[in-house]
Amino acid sequence: MRFLGRLLLRPAFRFIYVYLLRGGFLDGAAGLCYAAMLSVYEANVSILAYELFRLKKSNGNTPEITR
């Protein structure tokens, strides 16, 4: 449940933080694009963490991440 909340809320908070609080709106379209990309990145990280959590919960071990 904790991961699901993080999955949904963390990207939105990241966008608000970067675009509004850090002044991304002052950069115009570039600031909007940057804030959106960071938000998508945050969503991808949250999804990966959730998948690893579920895999560890079902198997009992942590898989290796290869690059």
PLY file of the C-alpha trace (Angstrom):
ply
format ascii 1.0
element vertex 67
property float x
property float y
property float z
element edge 66
property int vertex1
property int vertex2
end_header
0.00 0.00 0.00
2.84 2.35 0.80
4.38 1.80 -2.63
1.08 2.48 -4.37
0.80 5.84 -2.63
4.36 6.64 -3.60
3.70 5.51 -7.15
0.80 7.91 -7.52
1.83 10.91 -5.43
5.60 11.22 -5.69
5.72 12.16 -9.41
3.08 14.85 -8.88
4.95 16.29 -5.90
8.19 16.24 -7.89
6.54 18.20 -10.71
5.09 20.77 -8.30
8.42 21.12 -6.51
10.48 21.61 -9.67
8.00 23.69 -11.66
6.50 25.90 -8.97
8.78 25.96 -5.94
12.12 25.90 -7.78
10.94 28.42 -10.39
10.77 26.22 -13.47
7.91 28.33 -14.79
10.38 31.19 -15.23
12.14 29.19 -17.96
8.99 28.87 -20.04
8.55 25.79 -22.19
11.99 24.45 -21.27
11.13 24.56 -17.56
7.83 22.81 -18.19
9.53 20.10 -20.24
12.24 19.64 -17.60
9.69 19.36 -14.77
7.62 16.88 -16.78
10.67 14.74 -17.58
11.71 14.65 -13.92
8.17 13.66 -13.01
8.22 10.77 -15.50
11.65 9.73 -14.20
10.31 9.69 -10.65
7.37 7.55 -11.79
9.75 5.08 -13.48
11.86 4.79 -10.33
8.75 4.21 -8.23
7.48 1.52 -10.62
10.84 -0.26 -10.57
10.96 -0.15 -6.76
7.41 -1.55 -6.59
8.25 -4.36 -9.01
11.36 -5.29 -7.05
9.37 -5.21 -3.80
6.73 -7.56 -5.22
9.37 -9.89 -6.66
11.23 -10.02 -3.35
7.98 -10.61 -1.48
6.99 -13.53 -3.73
10.44 -15.19 -4.06
12.05 -14.20 -0.80
15.23 -12.98 -2.48
16.36 -9.84 -4.27
17.18 -10.15 -7.98
20.27 -8.57 -9.47
19.79 -5.57 -11.72
22.00 -5.80 -14.80
22.87 -2.88 -17.00
0 1
1 2
2 3
3 4
4 5
5 6
6 7
7 8
8 9
9 10
10 11
11 12
12 13
13 14
14 15
15 16
16 17
17 18
18 19
19 20
20 21
21 22
22 23
23 24
24 25
25 26
26 27
27 28
28 29
29 30
30 31
31 32
32 33
33 34
34 35
35 36
36 37
37 38
38 39
39 40
40 41
41 42
42 43
43 44
44 45
45 46
46 47
47 48
48 49
49 50
50 51
51 52
52 53
53 54
54 55
55 56
56 57
57 58
58 59
59 60
60 61
61 62
62 63
63 64
64 65
65 66
